């Protein structure tokens, strides 16, 4: 890598766990990482390995692991030996702020237990704090991000930011 890089070239590919890999955002992250097989081994987390999107990721070289953010014991195997985790949660599946928060906290607890050092989270600003109004899908992500700051002192955390230009 060039000057100023925070990561040197690995002797072995980095193990990157991607939550939401069969969704829009996680899928894009997984597919991009799979373009560099000598640099990254991509482990895609899904609840249904028989789905078409999971099968396509496997064909591209991903290791598909069945795990569920609602079932914390299933996360240990998924995170074993991970160097990086890309975490995105899905408010719209249940349209429940509370469920999204629990799922995010389950993932972060599992990362801490597994010793994951780098987490990239698709988070959000605390909208309620800034404008005084609730916005469920952003409030839940902000709550997860706050939890990362509280419990993840050993985790190097960055918020994933993306822009869509039309």
Number of C-alpha atoms within 10 A of each C-alpha: 8 7 5 6 8 7 8 8 11 10 8 10 15 18 18 22 29 27 27 22 27 24 16 9 15 21 19 14 17 27 17 11 17 20 12 12 14 13 16 21 22 31 25 27 26 23 15 16 17 10 11 11 16 24 16 13 21 17 10 15 16 25 17 23 20 15 22 19 22 15 11 15 13 15 22 15 14 25 27 16 15 21 19 22 24 22 22 22 23 19 19 11 9 10 12 14 19 16 18 27 23 16 20 26 20 19 26 24 18 22 24 17 12 18 17 21 17 19 23 18 23 20 23 18 15 20 15 14 11 8 8 9 11 13 12 18 20 17 23 26 25 21 21 25 25 15 16 22 13 9 13 21 11 13 19 14 17 14 15 14 10 8 5 4 4 3
